[in-house]
Amino acid sequence: MTTMINIQTTADNTTLEAIKALLFKIDPAAIFEAYGEQQNYLSKEDEEHLKRISDMDDKGELEYVSMDEMNAHVNSLFKKYGA
């Protein structure tokens, strides 16, 4: 089971490092991410993915559809597969 939590605190870096160390003692596979007010909330992988999407948009390589078009498409798929 995976659990995600969001804690907002004014703790200093020393305290955060202590919490991180404790967490990794409990669960070495845990993921601990800390962000300051000016830092990016995206992972490096997500940031790169967003950049690729933005670049594609800038080049006119993306096709956008309205919500009505998307709903019609999804409904046709449901009908096609008997749902």
Rosetta constraint file for C-alpha pairs under 8 A:
AtomPair CA 11 CA 15 HARMONIC 6.03 0.50
AtomPair CA 11 CA 16 HARMONIC 6.56 0.50
AtomPair CA 12 CA 16 HARMONIC 6.37 0.50
AtomPair CA 13 CA 17 HARMONIC 6.03 0.50
AtomPair CA 14 CA 18 HARMONIC 6.33 0.50
AtomPair CA 15 CA 19 HARMONIC 6.29 0.50
AtomPair CA 16 CA 20 HARMONIC 6.07 0.50
AtomPair CA 17 CA 21 HARMONIC 6.10 0.50
AtomPair CA 18 CA 22 HARMONIC 6.23 0.50
AtomPair CA 19 CA 23 HARMONIC 6.13 0.50
AtomPair CA 20 CA 24 HARMONIC 6.25 0.50
AtomPair CA 20 CA 32 HARMONIC 6.70 0.50
AtomPair CA 21 CA 25 HARMONIC 6.28 0.50
AtomPair CA 22 CA 26 HARMONIC 6.42 0.50
AtomPair CA 23 CA 27 HARMONIC 5.97 0.50
AtomPair CA 23 CA 28 HARMONIC 7.57 0.50
AtomPair CA 23 CA 30 HARMONIC 7.21 0.50
AtomPair CA 24 CA 28 HARMONIC 4.43 0.50
AtomPair CA 24 CA 29 HARMONIC 7.16 0.50
AtomPair CA 24 CA 30 HARMONIC 6.32 0.50
AtomPair CA 35 CA 39 HARMONIC 5.64 0.50
AtomPair CA 35 CA 40 HARMONIC 7.07 0.50
AtomPair CA 35 CA 41 HARMONIC 6.66 0.50
AtomPair CA 42 CA 46 HARMONIC 5.74 0.50
AtomPair CA 42 CA 47 HARMONIC 5.67 0.50
AtomPair CA 43 CA 47 HARMONIC 6.01 0.50
AtomPair CA 44 CA 48 HARMONIC 6.22 0.50
AtomPair CA 45 CA 49 HARMONIC 6.23 0.50
AtomPair CA 46 CA 50 HARMONIC 6.04 0.50
AtomPair CA 47 CA 51 HARMONIC 6.17 0.50
AtomPair CA 48 CA 52 HARMONIC 6.29 0.50
AtomPair CA 49 CA 53 HARMONIC 6.33 0.50
AtomPair CA 50 CA 54 HARMONIC 6.07 0.50
AtomPair CA 51 CA 55 HARMONIC 6.06 0.50
AtomPair CA 52 CA 56 HARMONIC 6.18 0.50
AtomPair CA 53 CA 57 HARMONIC 6.19 0.50
AtomPair CA 54 CA 58 HARMONIC 6.16 0.50
AtomPair CA 55 CA 59 HARMONIC 6.30 0.50
AtomPair CA 56 CA 60 HARMONIC 6.26 0.50
AtomPair CA 56 CA 61 HARMONIC 5.07 0.50
AtomPair CA 56 CA 62 HARMONIC 6.18 0.50
AtomPair CA 57 CA 61 HARMONIC 5.78 0.50
AtomPair CA 57 CA 62 HARMONIC 5.50 0.50
AtomPair CA 65 CA 69 HARMONIC 6.03 0.50
AtomPair CA 65 CA 70 HARMONIC 6.52 0.50
AtomPair CA 66 CA 70 HARMONIC 6.27 0.50
AtomPair CA 67 CA 71 HARMONIC 6.05 0.50
AtomPair CA 68 CA 72 HARMONIC 6.16 0.50
AtomPair CA 69 CA 73 HARMONIC 6.19 0.50
AtomPair CA 70 CA 74 HARMONIC 6.14 0.50
AtomPair CA 71 CA 75 HARMONIC 6.01 0.50
AtomPair CA 72 CA 76 HARMONIC 6.15 0.50
AtomPair CA 73 CA 77 HARMONIC 6.37 0.50
AtomPair CA 74 CA 78 HARMONIC 6.30 0.50
AtomPair CA 75 CA 79 HARMONIC 6.25 0.50
AtomPair CA 76 CA 80 HARMONIC 6.04 0.50
AtomPair CA 77 CA 81 HARMONIC 6.21 0.50
AtomPair CA 78 CA 82 HARMONIC 5.92 0.50
AtomPair CA 78 CA 83 HARMONIC 4.85 0.50
AtomPair CA 79 CA 83 HARMONIC 5.98 0.50
